[in-house]
Structure formats: C-alpha cells, structure tokens
C-alpha cells in the first residue's frame, strides 16, 4: 500500500471510529465492550444505584437530570408528567385509607407533597439531585425549583421507561417514605 493510500485509509478508519463513538455517546449505547463514561454518565450510574432503579433507557434519566438552563433537551415535560404521577399516587394512597376524605383535604395533601418549598425539594435533596443535575453556570443547582423539577422529572421518566405510571407512583411512595397516609397525618 502506498503512503498516500495508507494515509487515506487511516483517515477513513479514524473518521468511521469517531462517528461511531459519537453515535454511541449520544445514544448511551455501547458496542462490543466499548464504554463511553463521561463524569455525567458515571453520576447517572451512581444515581440509579442510589435510587434502586435501573433505567432501560438511560437517555430518559439523562433528560430528567438536565435543566432548561443547560439545554433545549431538558426535563420540563418529564417534570409535568412526574408531578401528575406524584399527585395520583398521593390521592390513591389517601383514598385507599379514607374514601370519605373531603376533596379540599385531598387537594391540600397533594399540594403539601408536591409543593416546591416542602417535600418535593426535601426528597430531591435527600437523593442528592443537586449534585447530579446539569445546569448552566448561571443557575444554582441547589435552588428548590431546580431540585424539585428534577425530582418530579425522575418519576415522569420512570413512567415512560416502564410504560406504566402506576409503577412510577409506587416508586415515588417508596422514595418518599412509603405510605403517604402515614407520612402526613389526616
């Protein structure tokens, strides 16, 4: 092989390898034992172990841990879904305990659990989400609205990952401390 052909061949091999590497990194996939491990990917693995839930699609967790200040591909929509999953799990838990609970009391209980300034942020910080969420340099990752958004987004991501919002609701109850009716007295 001539030096010119060898150079062209080497360039093509490197170009193909580079695009394959970039595709694997973007998709979170691994091929033939090759693993892409950025500090963020390692943090996501740590978070999954800490939570006791392994995502089939780590891309969902990656999005859940990405604030809108960091990227257009962020956790806002997952946070909305997660808030609804949490509300449903809380309502279900309270209604199972007391079908006669007034709508006003039920709404208040749901609000107490999902309010940014209270339980949502406490639960998120207990998981250490402020250490995992990607934010811009101008955004405080410890701000309650940031932590709570990521916390909610996790449950939206789990609902999509499992295909079942009920699974995400049950997981929320376990992370929050089990039976919500016990956690917050009626």
Short mmCIF file of the C-alpha atoms (twelve columns), coordinates in Angstrom:
data_MODEL
# 
_entry.id   MODEL 
# 
loop_
_atom_site.group_PDB 
_atom_site.id 
_atom_site.type_symbol 
_atom_site.label_atom_id 
_atom_site.label_alt_id 
_atom_site.label_comp_id 
_atom_site.label_asym_id 
_atom_site.label_seq_id 
_atom_site.Cartn_x 
_atom_site.Cartn_y 
_atom_site.Cartn_z 
_atom_site.pdbx_PDB_model_num 
ATOM 1   C CA . UNK A 1   0.000   0.000  0.000  1 
ATOM 2   C CA . UNK A 2   1.411   3.373  -0.968 1 
ATOM 3   C CA . UNK A 3   1.975   6.012  1.756  1 
ATOM 4   C CA . UNK A 4   -0.793  8.142  0.231  1 
ATOM 5   C CA . UNK A 5   -3.282  5.240  0.240  1 
ATOM 6   C CA . UNK A 6   -2.206  4.301  3.771  1 
ATOM 7   C CA . UNK A 7   -2.855  7.878  4.940  1 
ATOM 8   C CA . UNK A 8   -6.262  7.908  3.233  1 
ATOM 9   C CA . UNK A 9   -7.103  4.506  4.746  1 
ATOM 10  C CA . UNK A 10  -6.046  5.661  8.239  1 
ATOM 11  C CA . UNK A 11  -8.133  8.821  7.894  1 
ATOM 12  C CA . UNK A 12  -11.227 6.828  6.875  1 
ATOM 13  C CA . UNK A 13  -10.804 4.388  9.785  1 
ATOM 14  C CA . UNK A 14  -10.464 7.258  12.240 1 
ATOM 15  C CA . UNK A 15  -13.464 9.082  10.765 1 
ATOM 16  C CA . UNK A 16  -15.653 5.978  10.939 1 
ATOM 17  C CA . UNK A 17  -14.484 5.227  14.502 1 
ATOM 18  C CA . UNK A 18  -15.115 8.817  15.569 1 
ATOM 19  C CA . UNK A 19  -18.660 8.889  14.169 1 
ATOM 20  C CA . UNK A 20  -19.396 5.517  15.761 1 
ATOM 21  C CA . UNK A 21  -18.054 6.811  19.085 1 
ATOM 22  C CA . UNK A 22  -20.184 9.967  18.830 1 
ATOM 23  C CA . UNK A 23  -23.301 7.958  17.965 1 
ATOM 24  C CA . UNK A 24  -22.712 5.647  20.936 1 
ATOM 25  C CA . UNK A 25  -22.198 8.589  23.257 1 
ATOM 26  C CA . UNK A 26  -25.324 10.351 22.000 1 
ATOM 27  C CA . UNK A 27  -27.469 7.237  22.301 1 
ATOM 28  C CA . UNK A 28  -25.941 5.998  25.524 1 
ATOM 29  C CA . UNK A 29  -25.294 2.699  23.759 1 
ATOM 30  C CA . UNK A 30  -22.257 0.506  23.944 1 
ATOM 31  C CA . UNK A 31  -20.811 -1.684 21.220 1 
ATOM 32  C CA . UNK A 32  -18.537 -4.696 21.596 1 
ATOM 33  C CA . UNK A 33  -17.414 -3.883 25.123 1 
ATOM 34  C CA . UNK A 34  -16.577 -0.250 24.388 1 
ATOM 35  C CA . UNK A 35  -17.984 2.075  27.026 1 
ATOM 36  C CA . UNK A 36  -18.272 5.833  26.956 1 
ATOM 37  C CA . UNK A 37  -18.014 7.146  30.501 1 
ATOM 38  C CA . UNK A 38  -18.164 10.872 30.965 1 
ATOM 39  C CA . UNK A 39  -18.371 12.232 34.512 1 
ATOM 40  C CA . UNK A 40  -22.093 12.836 33.938 1 
ATOM 41  C CA . UNK A 41  -22.674 9.239  32.764 1 
ATOM 42  C CA . UNK A 42  -20.839 7.975  35.854 1 
ATOM 43  C CA . UNK A 43  -23.025 10.254 38.001 1 
ATOM 44  C CA . UNK A 44  -26.159 8.824  36.354 1 
ATOM 45  C CA . UNK A 45  -24.971 5.283  37.138 1 
ATOM 46  C CA . UNK A 46  -24.381 6.351  40.747 1 
ATOM 47  C CA . UNK A 47  -27.844 7.936  40.951 1 
ATOM 48  C CA . UNK A 48  -29.512 4.785  39.614 1 
ATOM 49  C CA . UNK A 49  -27.746 2.664  42.225 1 
ATOM 50  C CA . UNK A 50  -28.643 5.133  44.954 1 
ATOM 51  C CA . UNK A 51  -32.326 5.173  43.907 1 
ATOM 52  C CA . UNK A 52  -32.506 1.426  43.418 1 
ATOM 53  C CA . UNK A 53  -33.928 1.768  39.915 1 
ATOM 54  C CA . UNK A 54  -32.072 0.973  36.682 1 
ATOM 55  C CA . UNK A 55  -33.420 2.677  33.593 1 
ATOM 56  C CA . UNK A 56  -33.852 0.627  30.441 1 
ATOM 57  C CA . UNK A 57  -33.334 3.905  28.611 1 
ATOM 58  C CA . UNK A 58  -30.681 5.935  30.411 1 
ATOM 59  C CA . UNK A 59  -31.480 8.731  27.936 1 
ATOM 60  C CA . UNK A 60  -34.667 9.346  29.958 1 
ATOM 61  C CA . UNK A 61  -32.693 9.796  33.173 1 
ATOM 62  C CA . UNK A 62  -30.193 11.983 31.327 1 
ATOM 63  C CA . UNK A 63  -33.059 14.242 30.219 1 
ATOM 64  C CA . UNK A 64  -34.613 14.215 33.709 1 
ATOM 65  C CA . UNK A 65  -31.302 15.452 35.095 1 
ATOM 66  C CA . UNK A 66  -30.966 18.267 32.541 1 
ATOM 67  C CA . UNK A 67  -32.333 21.695 33.489 1 
ATOM 68  C CA . UNK A 68  -33.753 24.037 30.867 1 
ATOM 69  C CA . UNK A 69  -30.884 26.465 31.512 1 
ATOM 70  C CA . UNK A 70  -28.443 23.808 30.257 1 
ATOM 71  C CA . UNK A 71  -30.119 22.544 27.086 1 
ATOM 72  C CA . UNK A 72  -33.212 22.714 24.923 1 
ATOM 73  C CA . UNK A 73  -33.477 18.960 25.527 1 
ATOM 74  C CA . UNK A 74  -34.425 19.239 29.181 1 
ATOM 75  C CA . UNK A 75  -36.638 17.921 31.964 1 
ATOM 76  C CA . UNK A 76  -39.612 20.308 31.734 1 
ATOM 77  C CA . UNK A 77  -42.092 17.923 30.099 1 
ATOM 78  C CA . UNK A 78  -40.949 14.991 32.253 1 
ATOM 79  C CA . UNK A 79  -41.406 17.197 35.321 1 
ATOM 80  C CA . UNK A 80  -45.032 17.879 34.379 1 
ATOM 81  C CA . UNK A 81  -45.696 14.172 33.921 1 
ATOM 82  C CA . UNK A 82  -43.898 13.417 37.191 1 
ATOM 83  C CA . UNK A 83  -45.964 15.959 39.095 1 
ATOM 84  C CA . UNK A 84  -49.123 14.267 37.846 1 
ATOM 85  C CA . UNK A 85  -47.771 10.807 38.705 1 
ATOM 86  C CA . UNK A 86  -46.980 12.024 42.230 1 
ATOM 87  C CA . UNK A 87  -50.413 13.645 42.618 1 
ATOM 88  C CA . UNK A 88  -52.136 10.464 41.503 1 
ATOM 89  C CA . UNK A 89  -50.058 8.292  43.849 1 
ATOM 90  C CA . UNK A 90  -50.803 10.588 46.793 1 
ATOM 91  C CA . UNK A 91  -54.529 10.732 46.001 1 
ATOM 92  C CA . UNK A 92  -54.686 6.969  45.613 1 
ATOM 93  C CA . UNK A 93  -52.885 6.420  48.913 1 
ATOM 94  C CA . UNK A 94  -55.182 8.767  50.840 1 
ATOM 95  C CA . UNK A 95  -58.375 7.486  49.229 1 
ATOM 96  C CA . UNK A 96  -57.383 3.897  49.965 1 
ATOM 97  C CA . UNK A 97  -57.073 4.826  53.639 1 
ATOM 98  C CA . UNK A 98  -60.169 7.032  53.808 1 
ATOM 99  C CA . UNK A 99  -62.645 7.108  50.942 1 
ATOM 100 C CA . UNK A 100 -64.572 9.797  52.850 1 
ATOM 101 C CA . UNK A 101 -61.727 12.343 52.768 1 
ATOM 102 C CA . UNK A 102 -63.042 15.688 51.593 1 
ATOM 103 C CA . UNK A 103 -61.893 16.963 48.209 1 
ATOM 104 C CA . UNK A 104 -60.496 20.057 49.957 1 
ATOM 105 C CA . UNK A 105 -58.368 17.930 52.337 1 
ATOM 106 C CA . UNK A 106 -57.234 15.673 49.497 1 
ATOM 107 C CA . UNK A 107 -56.147 18.651 47.382 1 
ATOM 108 C CA . UNK A 108 -54.319 20.124 50.365 1 
ATOM 109 C CA . UNK A 109 -52.458 16.844 50.972 1 
ATOM 110 C CA . UNK A 110 -51.459 16.582 47.318 1 
ATOM 111 C CA . UNK A 111 -50.276 20.193 47.396 1 
ATOM 112 C CA . UNK A 112 -48.222 19.591 50.560 1 
ATOM 113 C CA . UNK A 113 -46.399 16.685 48.945 1 
ATOM 114 C CA . UNK A 114 -45.693 18.343 45.606 1 
ATOM 115 C CA . UNK A 115 -45.014 21.920 46.733 1 
ATOM 116 C CA . UNK A 116 -41.572 23.164 45.672 1 
ATOM 117 C CA . UNK A 117 -40.797 24.647 49.090 1 
ATOM 118 C CA . UNK A 118 -41.518 21.477 51.022 1 
ATOM 119 C CA . UNK A 119 -41.497 17.754 50.473 1 
ATOM 120 C CA . UNK A 120 -40.507 17.795 46.816 1 
ATOM 121 C CA . UNK A 121 -37.253 19.649 47.483 1 
ATOM 122 C CA . UNK A 122 -36.516 17.734 50.698 1 
ATOM 123 C CA . UNK A 123 -36.935 14.396 48.909 1 
ATOM 124 C CA . UNK A 124 -34.856 15.616 45.946 1 
ATOM 125 C CA . UNK A 125 -32.028 16.837 48.165 1 
ATOM 126 C CA . UNK A 126 -32.120 13.590 50.154 1 
ATOM 127 C CA . UNK A 127 -31.401 11.823 46.850 1 
ATOM 128 C CA . UNK A 128 -28.633 14.361 46.223 1 
ATOM 129 C CA . UNK A 129 -30.128 15.563 42.956 1 
ATOM 130 C CA . UNK A 130 -28.436 18.946 43.340 1 
ATOM 131 C CA . UNK A 131 -25.144 17.104 42.698 1 
ATOM 132 C CA . UNK A 132 -26.407 15.343 39.563 1 
ATOM 133 C CA . UNK A 133 -28.500 17.858 37.638 1 
ATOM 134 C CA . UNK A 134 -26.881 19.655 34.728 1 
ATOM 135 C CA . UNK A 135 -27.472 23.411 34.831 1 
ATOM 136 C CA . UNK A 136 -25.874 26.435 33.180 1 
ATOM 137 C CA . UNK A 137 -23.114 28.225 35.040 1 
ATOM 138 C CA . UNK A 138 -25.607 30.989 35.903 1 
ATOM 139 C CA . UNK A 139 -28.106 28.593 37.542 1 
ATOM 140 C CA . UNK A 140 -27.931 27.398 41.151 1 
ATOM 141 C CA . UNK A 141 -28.339 23.616 41.167 1 
ATOM 142 C CA . UNK A 142 -29.406 23.757 44.835 1 
ATOM 143 C CA . UNK A 143 -32.339 26.129 44.191 1 
ATOM 144 C CA . UNK A 144 -35.593 24.497 45.348 1 
ATOM 145 C CA . UNK A 145 -37.285 24.945 41.958 1 
ATOM 146 C CA . UNK A 146 -34.346 23.225 40.207 1 
ATOM 147 C CA . UNK A 147 -34.179 20.295 42.650 1 
ATOM 148 C CA . UNK A 148 -37.939 19.830 42.724 1 
ATOM 149 C CA . UNK A 149 -38.164 19.935 38.920 1 
ATOM 150 C CA . UNK A 150 -35.536 17.201 38.655 1 
ATOM 151 C CA . UNK A 151 -37.226 15.161 41.384 1 
ATOM 152 C CA . UNK A 152 -40.566 15.284 39.565 1 
ATOM 153 C CA . UNK A 153 -38.881 14.561 36.232 1 
ATOM 154 C CA . UNK A 154 -37.420 11.314 37.593 1 
ATOM 155 C CA . UNK A 155 -40.919 9.928  38.123 1 
ATOM 156 C CA . UNK A 156 -42.045 11.104 34.705 1 
ATOM 157 C CA . UNK A 157 -39.008 9.347  33.253 1 
ATOM 158 C CA . UNK A 158 -39.769 6.152  35.195 1 
ATOM 159 C CA . UNK A 159 -43.373 6.224  33.967 1 
ATOM 160 C CA . UNK A 160 -42.166 6.376  30.362 1 
ATOM 161 C CA . UNK A 161 -39.351 3.877  30.952 1 
ATOM 162 C CA . UNK A 162 -41.725 1.251  32.367 1 
ATOM 163 C CA . UNK A 163 -44.715 2.243  30.256 1 
ATOM 164 C CA . UNK A 164 -46.779 2.352  33.447 1 
ATOM 165 C CA . UNK A 165 -47.437 5.487  35.513 1 
ATOM 166 C CA . UNK A 166 -48.535 3.244  38.401 1 
ATOM 167 C CA . UNK A 167 -45.001 1.840  38.650 1 
ATOM 168 C CA . UNK A 168 -43.624 5.373  38.883 1 
ATOM 169 C CA . UNK A 169 -46.223 6.229  41.541 1 
ATOM 170 C CA . UNK A 170 -45.288 3.210  43.630 1 
ATOM 171 C CA . UNK A 171 -41.634 4.099  43.262 1 
ATOM 172 C CA . UNK A 172 -42.408 7.663  44.404 1 
ATOM 173 C CA . UNK A 173 -44.147 6.325  47.517 1 
ATOM 174 C CA . UNK A 174 -41.120 4.181  48.347 1 
ATOM 175 C CA . UNK A 175 -38.695 7.090  47.827 1 
ATOM 176 C CA . UNK A 176 -40.915 9.467  49.780 1 
ATOM 177 C CA . UNK A 177 -41.113 7.104  52.699 1 
ATOM 178 C CA . UNK A 178 -43.761 4.529  51.973 1 
ATOM 179 C CA . UNK A 179 -47.399 5.126  52.723 1 
ATOM 180 C CA . UNK A 180 -48.129 8.825  52.322 1 
ATOM 181 C CA . UNK A 181 -51.028 8.493  54.749 1 
ATOM 182 C CA . UNK A 182 -48.502 7.598  57.464 1 
ATOM 183 C CA . UNK A 183 -46.067 10.305 56.414 1 
ATOM 184 C CA . UNK A 184 -48.659 13.065 56.644 1 
ATOM 185 C CA . UNK A 185 -51.441 12.589 59.185 1 
ATOM 186 C CA . UNK A 186 -55.022 13.133 58.065 1 
# 
